[in-house]
Amino acid sequence: MPRSVSQVTEFEDCAYKAWLKRVKRVVPRPAAWSTHGTSFHTAAEKYELGGREMAADEAVAVFQDEYAKGINRDLGVLNDPDLWMRANRGDGADDIEERYQKGSEQTRRYVEYVQDKAPVLWYVDDKPAVELYFMADFGGVKVRGYIDQVVKNKDMTNRVRDLKTGSTKSKFQLWVYEMALNQLYPDQEAPNGDWYLAKEHRLSRPVKLADADQDEITQRIVDMDQGVKSGDFPASPGFLCRFCDVAYACSFFRS
């Protein structure tokens, strides 16, 4: 079975959480932050694939429509938003409204950023490299995923770009994407990656593949794959439990 970056990091954070979600099939508690992120990505994707001809107001409308559909879907799963996952101190309804406003503004500012900076997208088979699917081999383990964007550096090499509405960032993710891109397109060098930080309306510093231990990255993926196949899912109770969306079903959780 192909793996993904999120599966690897989830397994490393707490293998028992991975077991609850992917083997036991426990339904995660909804979180407005998740819908916020996916709706922003959808708006950015449609803007880019539309040749950047969409007006800012139109892109915002895409975000708002996707966000409303996502929230309504999650209310059908758990109709009390006070029981949802959230990071702020307000109630669930406040969190939903706050992220609607934030996401709308972030979408508008993303369009403004692209109009101002005009980043050049790489094209694959005459299509812009947006939500670019890949399937690559890491030590005999297949890893698949979608790269938000691949843009051109000034020297015409490729740069992996991940769009972030929150603050969580993983160099491991970018390094895996860079390694996969170089494996699949060896004639198109991809030496680095970065994040577009929607909260701050800017790019991060580049994350260079030269700084990565590629053997270690591959070994982490292999270890996760072997752990799953062996049925070894140890729990790692601690600080991250408070952010776990299946903690309500976990016998190791301490509130």
ZIZIQUI-V467286 format. One record per residue. N is the residue number from 0. RES is the residue in one small letter. OMEGA is omega in degrees with one decimal (none if undefined). NEAR is the number of other C-alpha atoms within 12 Angstrom. Layout:
n: (N,N)
res: (RES,RES)
omega: (OMEGA,OMEGA)
near: (NEAR,NEAR)
This chain:
n: (0,1,2,3,4,5,6,7,8,9,10,11,12,13,14,15,16,17,18,19,20,21,22,23,24,25,26,27,28,29,30,31,32,33,34,35,36,37,38,39,40,41,42,43,44,45,46,47,48,49,50,51,52,53,54,55,56,57,58,59,60,61,62,63,64,65,66,67,68,69,70,71,72,73,74,75,76,77,78,79,80,81,82,83,84,85,86,87,88,89,90,91,92,93,94,95,96,97,98,99,100,101,102,103,104,105,106,107,108,109,110,111,112,113,114,115,116,117,118,119,120,121,122,123,124,125,126,127,128,129,130,131,132,133,134,135,136,137,138,139,140,141,142,143,144,145,146,147,148,149,150,151,152,153,154,155,156,157,158,159,160,161,162,163,164,165,166,167,168,169,170,171,172,173,174,175,176,177,178,179,180,181,182,183,184,185,186,187,188,189,190,191,192,193,194,195,196,197,198,199,200,201,202,203,204,205,206,207,208,209,210,211,212,213,214,215,216,217,218,219,220,221,222,223,224,225,226,227,228,229,230,231,232,233,234,235,236,237,238,239,240,241,242,243,244,245,246,247,248,249,250,251,252,253,254)
res: (m,p,r,s,v,s,q,v,t,e,f,e,d,c,a,y,k,a,w,l,k,r,v,k,r,v,v,p,r,p,a,a,w,s,t,h,g,t,s,f,h,t,a,a,e,k,y,e,l,g,g,r,e,m,a,a,d,e,a,v,a,v,f,q,d,e,y,a,k,g,i,n,r,d,l,g,v,l,n,d,p,d,l,w,m,r,a,n,r,g,d,g,a,d,d,i,e,e,r,y,q,k,g,s,e,q,t,r,r,y,v,e,y,v,q,d,k,a,p,v,l,w,y,v,d,d,k,p,a,v,e,l,y,f,m,a,d,f,g,g,v,k,v,r,g,y,i,d,q,v,v,k,n,k,d,m,t,n,r,v,r,d,l,k,t,g,s,t,k,s,k,f,q,l,w,v,y,e,m,a,l,n,q,l,y,p,d,q,e,a,p,n,g,d,w,y,l,a,k,e,h,r,l,s,r,p,v,k,l,a,d,a,d,q,d,e,i,t,q,r,i,v,d,m,d,q,g,v,k,s,g,d,f,p,a,s,p,g,f,l,c,r,f,c,d,v,a,y,a,c,s,f,f,r,s)
omega: (177.3,177.5,176.8,177.9,-178.7,177.4,179.6,-177.4,177.0,179.1,-179.9,178.8,178.7,-177.8,179.7,174.2,178.0,178.6,-179.9,-174.4,-168.3,177.5,179.4,179.0,174.1,-178.9,-179.9,173.0,-179.9,176.1,179.5,-179.3,179.4,177.4,175.2,-177.4,-177.6,179.8,175.5,179.4,179.1,179.6,179.0,-180.0,-179.2,177.4,-178.1,-177.8,176.0,178.6,179.2,179.2,-179.6,176.3,-178.8,-179.9,178.8,178.2,177.4,178.9,175.7,177.8,-174.3,178.4,179.2,-179.0,-179.7,179.4,-179.2,179.3,179.2,176.9,-177.5,174.8,175.2,177.2,-179.3,-168.6,175.4,-176.6,176.2,177.8,179.4,171.6,175.4,-176.6,-177.5,-176.0,179.2,178.1,-174.8,179.4,177.4,-179.6,179.3,-179.3,-179.6,-178.7,173.0,-179.7,-179.6,-178.4,177.2,179.7,178.9,178.5,178.1,-176.9,175.1,178.3,178.6,178.3,-178.9,179.0,-177.9,-172.9,179.0,176.2,-176.3,178.9,171.0,179.1,176.2,-178.1,177.2,177.0,178.3,-178.2,178.9,-172.8,-175.5,180.0,174.6,170.8,-174.9,-177.3,176.9,179.2,-179.1,178.6,177.4,177.3,178.9,179.4,178.1,176.8,-176.0,-179.5,166.9,-177.7,-178.7,169.5,179.4,179.0,176.2,167.4,-175.9,176.6,175.4,179.1,177.4,-178.8,-176.7,172.7,178.6,-176.2,-178.1,179.6,-178.2,174.3,178.2,179.7,-178.7,179.7,177.7,179.5,179.2,178.9,179.8,-178.8,178.4,178.1,-175.1,-179.3,-174.1,179.1,179.7,-174.3,176.1,-173.3,-174.5,177.8,175.9,175.3,163.2,-175.5,-174.2,179.5,-175.5,176.3,-178.1,173.8,172.5,169.6,179.9,172.8,-171.6,177.4,178.8,179.9,-176.6,169.8,-172.6,176.8,179.3,178.8,178.3,-178.1,177.6,179.2,179.1,-179.9,178.8,-178.9,-179.9,178.0,178.7,-177.6,179.4,-178.5,-178.1,-176.1,-179.5,177.1,177.2,-177.8,-179.4,-173.8,-175.2,-179.4,-177.6,178.5,-176.6,-176.3,173.7,-178.4,-178.6,-179.1,-173.6,-179.5,180.0,-174.4,174.5,-175.9,none)
near: (15,23,32,33,36,24,31,34,26,29,34,28,25,33,29,33,40,35,28,28,26,20,17,16,13,20,21,27,29,32,37,40,35,31,35,40,35,32,37,46,39,31,40,47,31,30,32,35,25,18,20,26,17,25,25,28,22,22,36,34,28,30,38,35,24,29,37,26,20,28,34,21,17,27,24,14,18,20,17,20,26,23,22,34,33,29,23,19,12,16,19,27,24,19,29,36,24,23,36,34,22,30,43,37,29,38,47,32,31,41,34,26,23,28,20,12,14,16,27,26,31,29,21,20,8,10,17,28,29,34,30,30,22,29,27,29,25,31,20,17,24,23,33,29,25,30,36,37,39,43,38,27,23,11,13,19,25,37,41,45,43,40,42,35,34,28,17,17,24,22,29,30,37,39,37,48,49,44,40,37,40,27,21,22,19,15,12,26,27,37,35,35,43,38,35,37,27,33,27,20,26,22,23,24,16,25,29,26,30,15,18,23,17,23,15,17,29,28,20,29,37,29,26,36,32,21,24,27,16,11,16,21,27,20,24,24,22,16,14,20,25,18,25,36,27,31,32,24,22,28,16,20,23,16,15)
